[in-house]
Amino acid sequence: MGYSKKNRILDAAIKVFAEKGYQYATIAEIAREAGISTGLVYTYFENKLDLLLSLNLRFFQMVNVINQKKLAQIADPVEKLFELFRTYHEILLHDKKSLYWGTIIKEGFPQPHLVKSKKLKLKQSKIHEENKQLLKTVDDILAEGQRRGKIDTALKPQLLRQIFGGTSQTLFNGLFLQYYRQEEMGYDKEDIPKAMSALLEKFIT
């Protein structure tokens, strides 16, 4: 029962943070969205920052677990690269609500001085470790592809990762604005995988 309520709170927090913005969201609004009392939120989470960190930790852990299972079955680095971005797109483009994750991730690395309690510092440390694992996965795939002559060597793996990741994040942000803020961006969710595939192809030799 406790697990179910905790996840209801987290699911509500995703929606409220995305729609209101982390800065303007309140615990009371999150509790109302979850259909529980405000006091019950504090049974599971210290404060709003705890909710934000918990969401980001859940996201990165989920992505890393999925990648570990899928990529272990693929030998070719180029296929691994495409599969990695397919996984990312499947998570964020599953439905309109999945786009909420994109806005949460941007907020997930608060300044260290804002994280004061030992519990939250530990949670933030875990997020950084999960993020490092994800970045290393991408870098290792790119480096392997370069060693095997399948990926352009003109740029370092870390730069290629930033190009791919930054482009992907920008496209997701635009789609979120289009769906939820009625800002016409001129593309839909079906266009994002196509755009990313075209970008990746530019660096395949």
C-alpha positions in Angstrom: 0.0 0.0 0.0 2.8 2.4 0.9 4.6 1.8 -2.4 1.4 2.5 -4.3 0.8 5.8 -2.5 4.4 6.8 -3.0 4.2 6.3 -6.7 0.9 8.1 -6.9 2.7 11.1 -5.3 5.6 10.8 -7.8 3.2 10.5 -10.8 1.3 13.6 -9.6 4.6 15.5 -9.1 5.7 14.8 -12.7 2.4 16.4 -13.9 2.4 19.4 -11.6 6.1 20.2 -12.1 5.8 20.0 -15.8 2.6 22.1 -16.1 3.4 24.7 -13.4 7.2 24.6 -13.4 9.2 23.3 -10.4 9.6 26.8 -9.0 5.9 27.5 -8.9 4.5 24.1 -8.0 3.4 23.5 -4.4 3.2 20.4 -2.3 -0.5 21.1 -1.8 -1.1 21.0 -5.6 0.8 17.7 -5.9 -1.2 16.2 -3.0 -4.5 17.4 -4.6 -3.4 15.8 -8.0 -2.6 12.6 -6.2 -5.9 12.6 -4.3 -4.3 12.5 -0.9 -3.7 14.9 2.0 -0.8 17.3 2.0 0.5 15.8 5.3 0.8 12.3 3.7 3.2 13.7 1.1 5.6 14.5 3.9 5.3 11.0 5.2 7.2 9.9 2.1 9.2 13.0 1.1 11.0 15.7 3.0 10.0 18.5 0.7 9.5 19.5 -3.0 13.2 19.1 -3.7 13.1 15.5 -2.4 10.3 14.9 -5.0 12.3 16.3 -7.8 15.4 14.3 -6.9 13.3 11.1 -6.5 11.8 11.6 -10.0 15.2 12.1 -11.6 16.7 9.1 -9.8 13.8 6.9 -11.0 14.2 8.1 -14.6 17.9 7.5 -14.9 17.7 4.1 -13.1 14.9 3.1 -15.5 16.9 4.1 -18.6 20.1 2.4 -17.4 18.3 -0.9 -16.6 16.6 -0.9 -20.1 19.9 -0.1 -21.9 21.8 -2.8 -20.0 19.3 -5.4 -21.1 18.9 -4.3 -24.7 22.5 -3.4 -25.6 23.9 -6.6 -24.2 22.3 -8.4 -27.1 23.8 -6.2 -29.8 27.4 -6.5 -31.0 27.6 -3.7 -33.7 28.3 -0.2 -32.2 26.2 1.6 -34.8 23.2 -0.6 -34.1 23.8 0.0 -30.3 23.8 3.7 -30.9 20.5 3.6 -32.8 19.0 1.3 -30.2 20.0 3.6 -27.4 18.2 6.5 -28.9 15.2 4.4 -29.8 14.9 3.4 -26.2 15.1 7.1 -25.1 12.4 8.0 -27.7 10.1 5.2 -26.7 10.2 6.4 -23.1 9.6 10.1 -23.8 7.3 9.6 -26.8 5.1 6.8 -25.4 2.2 9.3 -25.0 1.8 13.0 -24.4 2.2 12.6 -20.6 5.6 10.9 -21.2 6.9 14.3 -22.4 6.6 15.5 -18.8 9.9 13.6 -18.2 11.8 16.0 -20.5 10.9 19.0 -18.4 11.7 17.2 -15.1 15.2 16.1 -16.3 16.2 19.7 -17.0 15.5 20.6 -13.3 17.2 17.5 -11.9 20.6 18.9 -11.1 20.1 21.7 -8.5 23.0 23.7 -7.1 24.8 21.7 -4.3 24.1 24.5 -1.7 20.3 23.9 -2.2 20.6 20.2 -1.1 21.1 20.4 2.6 20.0 17.2 4.3 22.1 14.0 4.4 19.3 12.0 2.8 18.9 14.4 -0.1 22.7 14.7 -0.6 22.9 10.9 -0.9 20.0 10.9 -3.4 21.7 13.6 -5.4 24.9 11.6 -5.4 23.0 8.5 -6.7 21.5 10.6 -9.5 25.0 11.8 -10.6 26.2 8.2 -10.6 23.3 7.0 -12.7 23.8 9.9 -15.1 27.6 9.2 -15.3 26.7 5.6 -16.2 24.4 6.7 -18.9 26.9 9.1 -20.4 29.6 6.5 -20.2 27.4 4.0 -22.1 27.0 6.5 -24.9 30.7 7.5 -24.9 31.8 3.8 -24.9 29.5 3.0 -27.9 30.8 6.0 -29.9 34.5 5.2 -29.0 34.0 1.6 -30.1 32.4 2.7 -33.3 35.4 5.0 -34.0 37.9 2.3 -33.3 36.2 0.0 -35.7 36.0 2.6 -38.4 32.2 2.9 -38.3 31.8 6.3 -36.8 33.5 9.6 -37.9 36.6 10.3 -35.9 36.7 14.0 -36.5 35.1 14.7 -33.1 35.7 13.2 -29.7 33.0 10.8 -28.4 32.1 13.3 -25.7 31.4 16.0 -28.3 29.3 13.7 -30.4 27.3 12.7 -27.4 26.6 16.3 -26.6 25.5 17.0 -30.2 23.2 14.0 -30.2 21.8 14.4 -26.7 21.4 18.2 -27.0 19.6 17.9 -30.2 17.3 15.2 -28.9 16.5 17.3 -25.7 15.8 20.4 -27.8 13.3 18.5 -30.0 11.5 17.1 -27.0 11.3 20.5 -25.3 9.8 21.9 -28.5 7.2 19.1 -28.7 6.3 19.8 -25.1 5.7 23.5 -25.8 3.6 22.6 -28.8 1.4 20.1 -26.9 1.0 21.9 -23.6 1.7 25.6 -24.3 0.1 25.8 -27.8 3.4 27.1 -29.3 3.5 25.9 -32.9 6.9 24.2 -33.6 6.1 22.8 -37.0 6.8 19.1 -36.2 5.2 16.2 -34.4 6.4 13.3 -32.3 6.8 11.1 -35.4 9.3 13.5 -36.8 11.8 13.3 -33.8 13.0 9.7 -34.5 13.4 10.6 -38.2 15.4 13.7 -37.4 17.6 11.9 -34.9 18.2 9.1 -37.4 19.2 11.6 -40.1 21.6 13.3 -37.7 23.2 10.0 -36.6 23.6 9.0 -40.2 25.7 12.1 -40.8 28.4 10.6 -38.6 28.3 7.0 -39.8 31.1 6.1 -42.1 
